[in-house]
Amino acid sequence: MSNVVSERPAREGGTPVRETKLTVFASAISEEAIHEVEAVLRSGWLATGPRVAAFETQFARYVGVEHAVAVTSGTQALELALAGLGVGEGDEVITTPLTFVATAHAILNRGATPVLVDIDARNWTLDPALLEAAITARTRCVLPVHFAGRPSEMGPLIGIANRHGLPLLSDCAHAIETGYEGRNVGGYGVANAYSFHPCKSVTTGEGGMVATNDAALAERVRRRRFHGLVPAVPGSGWLRDVTGPGCKANMSDLQAALGLHQLRTVEERHARRCVLAERYREALQNSEAVELPAPVPSSQRHGWHLFNVLLVPERLRIDRRVLIEAMAAEHVEVAIHYRPLHCLTYLQDRLGVHEESCPVATQVARRILSLPLHDAMSEADVASVVTALGRVIGYYGC
Ligand SMILES: Cc1ncc(COP(=O)(O)O)c(C=O)c1O
């Protein structure tokens, strides 16, 4: 980390490191993408149509599965996948606390109960060593989250899930490009749920996808996403029947046009974030106030949705909230992902969990900080973040 100890942080009246604000996430939408969306606007068909079908086919191919069903959000993708797997009232779904609340809401909205299993301190994903003890007669699904884009330990998790006859549904909201032992993480488990929220590496504005090799599951999700409608008789066109429950969660062609464009450049943009993550790692490796995420084994591929560090509180005279303010004054946005599920009031009330329920996640989450990482960033942007952090830590450190 560059030595700028003597410089006064902007929070104390110094000149900000950056002139313009650098955000944690940003969507880079090219002119070409805008033209593709415009073409849909002019086509006369805005709802679910040929672009959605093409996006589903190409997305399935990219993550290495047979079927993909496009929906309106990652939350809907989780909920519809759970419904398709038959998860409902009174069931339990095992998941990790270090995730966005959407994972829990999707389970709760099915009438099921999230059972939180702590994370492994090394990779911040569901700890397979704790999984078996959490399985009960009511468990219906195991739902790991590939936090920040780092793969969960799929080998052990799938081994345990299979032994108990449980389907594994991956929350892949951070993990479009993530790989485990040579293939995309989407090829593991029974189904995967993706998010195309604007902060994700493939965006459709808002949107999501269920991806699976199970044709019957894909068909159940497909029906349910649009009111449960089916042809009244094969090939009957507008004459339709409803044979099961439904909702309104179909993606539009406008969204899919953007998604198709984003998918074409997903690999090159991922490569860019890999370089930026490596620059962070090089620049921060000797910092005493910041701990880096553990290196990724060569058999795994990090999606680099987030670049998180852990602050070392003993090395700082300020708490994380003030550090975030001090970074903002340098025009660098940093963020917290996440306040874990067992520390959220609603889930504490509903599930009877508390801060000590998942002690590893509590400790990690108290110290975690996300630095800006997105493919519109340059290496100079990374350098400015490191300089700002160095200045703040240098001034407020001990
Ligand atoms: C881990 C995780 N799961 C699920 C979701 C839900 O996705 P969406 O916002 O598209 O509903 C998110 C969104 O940020 C997420 O980060």
The ligand as a Gaussian input file, in Angstrom:
#p B3LYP/6-31G(d) Opt

LIG

0 1
 C      -26.770000     -13.529000      -2.935000
 C      -27.987000     -12.938000      -3.572000
 N      -29.079000     -13.713000      -3.720000
 C      -30.193000     -13.255000      -4.293000
 C      -30.281000     -11.961000      -4.746000
 C      -31.568000     -11.464000      -5.320000
 O      -31.452000     -11.004000      -6.615000
 P      -32.464000      -9.885000      -7.166000
 O      -32.068000      -8.578000      -6.590000
 O      -32.266000      -9.960000      -8.652000
 O      -33.814000     -10.313000      -6.763000
 C      -29.176000     -11.105000      -4.607000
 C      -29.239000      -9.723000      -5.079000
 O      -28.421000      -8.892000      -4.794000
 C      -28.000000     -11.607000      -4.011000
 O      -26.926000     -10.840000      -3.846000

